[in-house]
Amino acid sequence: MTASTLSTHPATAVAPAFVLDRREAVPALIGRHEDFLFVAGLAGTSRDIAALTGDGAHVYSMAGAMGGAAMLGLGLALARRDRRVLVLTGDGELLMNLGALATIGVLNPANLSLLVVDNGRYGETGYQKSHTNLGVDLERIAAGSGIKRTALVEKTADLAQGARLLREGNGTAFVLLRVKPTEPPSFKRDLDPARCRVRFMTALAAARLKAAAP
């Protein structure tokens, strides 16, 4: 490669538009929540799914382990191939562990979906701008990591396609949902990580026994 083939002008990042309301868009994309096992990220997304499911036993929310949701969801999908696993997390949480996308892209479990709620902010620490507000595109990163089925949802017309992608079983799906930087639902979920872990594991075991019963 010669110097003449290199651009001498730095790329200019274009800030995306954040217009959808998460309180409407997240339920529209997920639909019937009983069809999934959920791993939720921190703060906003844990409240999104708690409000939708009534803090259901089929939900495991991270508690302080920022960056761990995608890999925990991957492990769950590999261990429970009989169930569809949905990781619901935010842009800031995923930015802490982008390498997870490469591992997911290589393993490509057919029963795993990731729904990333991108408001371009770090909501838990005061709504400072995140990298996605400054031009970083998590959908393109997912595609570049080898995840073949991706979608960007940033307007109402995109919701139906995104909902279908989350439910299809032809490989891992990644849906990036861009929303306004507004508060998530004001649902008070159980914040005890040990109790939530036991509740989730008990629900998994009960479901497996029920499925195995004659």
Residue pairs with C-beta under 8 A, 6 or more apart in sequence:
13 134
13 135
13 136
14 135
15 120
15 133
15 134
15 135
16 120
16 132
16 133
16 135
16 137
16 154
16 178
17 154
17 178
18 118
18 119
18 120
18 133
18 154
18 178
18 179
18 180
18 181
19 154
19 155
19 178
19 179
19 180
20 153
20 154
20 155
20 156
20 177
20 178
20 179
20 180
21 179
21 180
21 182
22 44
22 48
22 117
22 119
22 177
22 179
22 180
22 182
22 184
23 48
23 182
23 184
23 185
25 153
25 159
25 177
25 179
26 48
26 49
26 52
26 88
26 115
26 117
26 177
27 52
28 159
28 163
29 115
29 153
29 159
29 162
29 163
29 166
29 175
29 177
30 36
30 52
30 86
30 88
30 115
30 163
30 166
31 163
31 167
33 49
33 52
33 53
33 56
33 58
34 58
35 84
35 167
36 58
36 83
36 84
36 85
36 86
36 113
37 58
37 60
37 76
37 80
37 83
37 84
37 85
37 86
37 204
38 49
38 53
38 56
38 58
38 59
38 60
38 85
38 86
38 87
38 88
39 60
39 61
39 62
39 69
39 72
39 73
39 76
39 85
39 86
39 87
39 88
39 89
40 46
40 48
40 49
40 50
40 59
40 60
40 61
40 62
40 69
40 87
40 88
40 89
41 61
41 62
41 66
41 69
41 87
41 88
41 89
41 90
41 93
41 94
42 62
42 63
42 64
42 66
42 89
42 90
42 93
42 124
43 90
43 123
43 124
43 184
44 90
44 117
44 119
44 123
44 124
44 183
44 184
45 88
45 89
45 90
45 93
45 117
45 184
46 61
46 62
46 189
47 184
47 185
47 186
47 187
47 189
48 88
48 117
48 184
48 185
49 59
49 61
49 88
50 59
50 61
50 185
50 187
50 189
51 184
51 185
51 187
53 59
55 187
55 189
55 190
57 199
57 200
57 202
57 203
58 200
58 203
59 200
60 72
60 196
60 197
60 200
61 189
61 196
62 68
62 69
62 72
62 93
63 191
63 193
63 196
64 193
66 92
66 93
66 96
67 93
67 94
67 96
67 97
67 100
68 97
69 87
69 88
69 89
69 93
69 94
70 87
70 89
70 94
70 97
70 100
70 101
70 104
70 114
71 97
71 100
71 103
72 87
73 85
73 86
73 87
73 112
73 114
74 100
74 103
74 104
74 107
74 109
74 112
76 85
77 85
77 109
77 111
77 112
78 107
78 109
80 111
80 204
81 109
81 110
81 111
82 211
83 111
83 207
84 111
84 112
84 113
84 167
84 169
85 111
85 112
85 113
86 113
86 114
86 115
86 166
87 112
87 113
87 114
87 115
88 115
88 117
89 114
89 115
89 116
89 117
90 116
90 117
90 118
90 119
90 123
91 116
91 117
91 118
91 119
91 120
91 121
91 130
91 131
91 132
91 138
92 121
92 122
92 123
92 124
92 130
94 100
94 101
94 116
94 138
95 130
95 131
95 132
95 136
95 138
98 141
98 145
101 141
101 142
101 145
101 147
101 174
102 145
102 146
104 112
104 114
104 145
104 147
104 172
105 142
105 145
105 146
105 147
105 172
106 146
107 172
108 146
108 147
108 148
108 171
108 172
109 172
110 169
110 170
110 171
110 172
111 169
112 172
112 173
113 165
113 166
113 167
113 172
113 173
113 174
113 175
114 142
114 172
114 173
114 174
114 175
115 166
115 175
115 177
116 138
116 174
116 175
116 176
116 177
117 177
117 179
118 132
118 138
118 176
118 177
118 178
118 179
119 178
119 179
119 180
119 181
119 182
120 129
120 130
120 132
120 133
120 178
120 181
121 127
121 128
121 129
121 130
121 133
121 181
122 128
122 129
122 130
123 181
123 184
127 181
130 136
132 138
137 176
138 176
139 150
139 151
139 152
139 174
139 176
142 150
142 174
142 176
143 150
143 174
147 171
147 172
147 173
147 174
148 171
148 172
149 165
149 168
149 170
149 171
149 172
149 173
149 174
150 173
150 174
150 175
150 176
151 158
151 161
151 162
151 165
151 173
151 174
151 175
151 176
152 158
152 175
152 176
152 178
153 159
153 161
153 162
153 175
153 176
153 177
153 178
154 177
154 178
162 175
162 177
165 173
165 175
166 173
166 175
190 196
190 199
